[in-house]
Structure formats: C-alpha cells, structure tokens
Amino acid sequence: MSFESVKRYFEEKGMGERVMALEHNSGTVELAAQAIGCEPRQIAKTLSFLVDGKPVLIVAAGDAKVDNKKFKEVFHTKAKMIQFDEVEGYVGHAPGGVCPFVVSEETSVYLDESLKRFERVYPAAGNDHSAVDLSIEELEACVDNPGWIDVCKGWNE
C-alpha cells in the first residue's frame, strides 16, 4: 500500500484532485504544515497503536497529544505505539506516510475529537511527501467504519 493506492482510492471516489504529491518532505507535523502552507494543528496526524495485538490508528490534530489515562479508559489497556520498523507490516503504510485510507484489513481507525474544530484538515496520503485536503465530513466519509473518540490532550487548553 502506498501513495499510488491512496491516490487510486480517492480517484474512485471522484476526489483524486484532493491528493497532493508534495515537493518537500511531510513526514512530521511541522514539515507537513510547511509543505502544505497551513497551521501545524490542521495536520491530521495518524498515530499507530497495538491493542490486543491488533493495529489501531488514531487520527488527531497536529497539536494534540495522546492522554494515557483517556486512552486506557477507551481501550482498557495502556497505550502502546507500534514500533517504527513494524508499522508498515501492521498497517500497510510506512512511518511518515501513515494515513487512515487503504489500510490493512485488521486495522481499526478512530478519529479524535481534536479534529472537529477545523473546517479542513490534511492527513498524509501513503508516503512522506503527500497529503489529502479534506473537510471533517469528507474525512469521516472516506475512512472505513470510523469511530469518534476523545483520547487526546493539549489542544483545548
């Protein structure tokens, strides 16, 4: 799975023009914001965790941090990020390009409440030189079976 598969996915939805191949690296929130020309908090970063041995992706605002207490309340386990070199094997995208689109079948995707304050957000599109320009409603519609959760802190303080 890669940029090409994400691009194809959005083309099939009639939204191919929303997928951006960026000239500059977008592998971190700060780099993505610079490459796109938006505020870092508008980057919809996708964080990878293991819950009961299964991959779980949480898409959160660029200025949000996972709150371990909230995570445990929702998932009934301690937050354990997937090791860097194992992310692609679990999820289907390499670090820096992890996104909630075209992921492995066993991956669950959740959208964090921190995103709801924006009209537009920019998740990655399968590699570290990409992004997708989406409204919150479009993001929700383009993620298979998303659930909304509140597991982050730092963004509303």
Secondary structure, 3 states (H helix, E strand, C coil): CCHHHHHHHHHHCCCHHHEEECCCCCCCHHHHHHHHCCCHHHEEEEEEEEECCEEEEEEEECCCEECHHHHHHHHCCCCCECCHHHHHHHHCCCCCCCCCCCCCCCCEEEEEHHHHHCCEEECCCCCCCEEECEEHHHHHHHCCCCEEECCEECCCC
